[in-house]
Amino acid sequence: MKQTQNDTHPLESLLQQDCPNGVEFKELREFLQYKQPTKHIAKDTSCCDEYEMPV
């Protein structure tokens, strides 16, 4: 999103307009769930520790 002329981000303007008392913080895991629909299909089960997320 682009900044507005008064240097306020449009999302900030909407929050001030529609949520003057602020918004409640929630972690995504509080309302989202993910279940793997099928078994993982992988030819190789070894992991690479070179990166933060081993794949």
C-alpha positions as CSV (number, residue, x, y, z in Angstrom):
1,M,0.0,0.0,0.0
2,K,1.2,3.5,-0.7
3,Q,1.6,6.2,1.9
4,T,-1.0,9.0,1.9
5,Q,-0.1,12.6,1.5
6,N,0.1,13.2,5.3
7,D,2.6,10.3,5.5
8,T,0.1,8.0,7.3
9,H,-0.2,4.5,6.0
10,P,-3.7,3.8,4.6
11,L,-4.0,0.8,6.9
12,E,-3.2,3.0,9.9
13,S,-5.9,5.5,8.8
14,L,-8.5,2.7,8.5
15,L,-7.6,1.3,11.9
16,Q,-8.0,4.8,13.5
17,Q,-11.3,5.3,11.7
18,D,-12.9,1.9,12.2
19,C,-11.2,0.8,15.4
20,P,-10.7,3.9,17.6
21,N,-10.2,1.8,20.7
22,G,-7.5,-0.4,19.1
23,V,-7.6,-4.0,18.1
24,E,-7.1,-7.2,20.0
25,F,-3.9,-9.1,19.2
26,K,-4.3,-12.7,18.4
27,E,-1.8,-15.2,17.1
28,L,-2.7,-16.9,13.9
29,R,-2.6,-20.3,15.5
30,E,-5.5,-19.3,17.8
31,F,-7.9,-19.4,14.9
32,L,-6.2,-21.3,12.0
33,Q,-5.6,-25.0,11.9
34,Y,-3.7,-27.0,9.2
35,K,-3.9,-30.7,8.8
36,Q,-1.9,-32.5,6.2
37,P,-4.6,-34.1,4.0
38,T,-2.3,-36.9,2.8
39,K,0.9,-38.6,4.0
40,H,4.0,-36.7,3.1
41,I,5.4,-38.1,-0.2
42,A,9.1,-37.8,-0.2
43,K,11.8,-39.7,-2.1
44,D,14.4,-38.7,0.4
45,T,13.8,-38.3,4.1
46,S,17.2,-36.8,5.0
47,C,17.2,-33.1,6.1
48,C,19.6,-30.3,5.3
49,D,20.8,-28.4,8.4
50,E,22.2,-25.6,6.2
51,Y,19.1,-23.5,6.5
52,E,16.8,-22.5,9.4
53,M,13.9,-24.6,8.0
54,P,15.3,-28.1,7.2
55,V,13.9,-29.4,4.0
